[in-house]
């Protein structure tokens, strides 16, 4: 562009400097850069962050601000509806160009569209980029031009074409904007818990930020990748990458992970080679969850399979729900997972499936209540992966596990935690008189769940018609 105004780079779920296409485009323009993050808790339908996610965001923004300052830039913080904040900031600094990386939820896309239309109409260059997904959701379609509902053909279509692009290098320096810009103080946002401060376990388990993400990736590739396929389901074994919160906040990109893994697998054979493929397939599941979210914006609240609208959930017993939330069900693997979640803001993926199955199919509690609890307590609470996973377990989602597949937590513990290492790490009173008896009988509750499922089998057409008619009997919680 011929204008001499600065470039505004709007950081969102991409809190990194390396492989940041929006930042790269701004640097290529050769003008001073105004870097901004907007805490938007007011735009319609934008889901507010949960408590654990807010804790992570504070640390990630601190890290990003430090990285920018070391290179000559600075991070401006603003709070409010993004539509007004971005337009006002661009006008106040005289920005000739505004750049950001794309988001995929419907509410976020609508915000971005309004901003882009207004800025473009005012003569401001406005561009968005692909940064957080390897494959844009609208580019992967079935042979009939539709969307995929099963993972395997989806991932086959993704990997049939050219490989993901190479990551962009990190900037050596950033030409900072020298004019005066009002900025909020991060501490004033009160993202950290104080009364009480329940984040001690999070601080012990995690270090938010771009540098930490790359340390974890390097550690995983050098020490655990070769064992990943064989041991990934064993929660006591430290073989998972632990990258999910860093991916969720964009402190590392899937392009960086893909390239590093492909380089690491050179020379690997046999099970080690299979482990690399398995790990990249897990990145594919994240892609699939966003493909589903993009095409089903109400993923967190509405069953993808309409017949589940009629599922006969019994009246909620709040005490039973709280026993699950607090990890005191008397079912050891479930309790271990829920306590790990509360302490660290995370949970091993195998145990996530077990705890979710127990809530839905043994306690007969609506999956949406579990999804909401995970949203508030996970540091990697992701708008696509979290509800996708819950619907998968419930049997109501895309490529879902059949409802009659009920994870038996006792058998799962014997198979994946045979020496109870994971359980004892998280439930110190396990095996003593202090540990409570189970709150439900696994066999009886499994039979009750299957009986409830029988009531909705074959109701798909009726449920679709009920939705179209706005029948509130087929609503959501």
C-alpha angles and dihedrals in degrees: 000000000000096000120106097213122115126265117247115215113195111205116204124147090350104080097168140090101214118076091008106143094191092053091044091053090050092050091050088057089063098220131118113282129229108199115197139177119196122203098210113187095147110058111108116269095358104137114238116237120258123240098262092046090052089053091052093046091057091055094043094051090048090053093046092050091052092049092051093048092051088058098044100267134102137212120238117206123206132172126207142059106340093221093065098032097055095043092048093047093047090052095045094053094038094241115187093191137031122196133186141158118249130265123201109207114105096237091050092047090052091052091049092048092053092049094046092049093050095045093046091050089054091053097257117139108238124186136169129198143201108252113136102046130052091216125031108237095236093052095064111072138156121253088266092053095256134120127272122250097178123065103218098060089039093056092042089056091048095051096041092077133056116318120258116284122265115265121258117249120250116259118257091209139003123215101231124211109251098198124100115273125177112231134183119239112248092225090057089064089067094215092152121079114245111159092069109002100217095166101090091106091048091053090050094048103040146037111193119215145080096275092052091050092056093046089055092047092051092047092050095048094048101039110022113021095088091054097040100100094048100041107025093103095054108092095198092059118084096221103115119097097237087212098125098099091045089051092046091055094039095241085137127021129228087238090061092047092047095050094044092049093048090051092047093051093059106115094014118128139183116356092359090058089047089052092057090050091048092051093050089049088059088057084052091057088056089052090049093051090056091046087056094044093049090055095037108039094178092060093129095055111022128063112243089213105060095208089070088067086079096050108136101235108184122231109291117257102209093198091056091049090050091050088057093045092050097043098244102119095117089241101115103209092044092049092047091053095046092049092048087052094052094045101043106018090241142077135199110262096237089053091047088061092047095049092046093049091049092053095047104035106026100033094031092224120152112264091231092069090055092047090052092051092050090046089058098041106036120089086205095048100156125192092225108027097045099056091033090058093047093050090047092057093042091054091234098102144067118308084354128186106252111264090239089062101096117178107229101215094203093053090043090054092050091049102041104022101030095160094042091239094141093043093051091047090060105026106044093177092056110129094022133099088257092069111093127238117254114281091217140026107248095212096048094046092048090055091048091052092051091048090053090050091053088062093063101038111119094015098111098108092044091049093050090051091048091053091049090051092048093241105180090206085075097049135118133258 
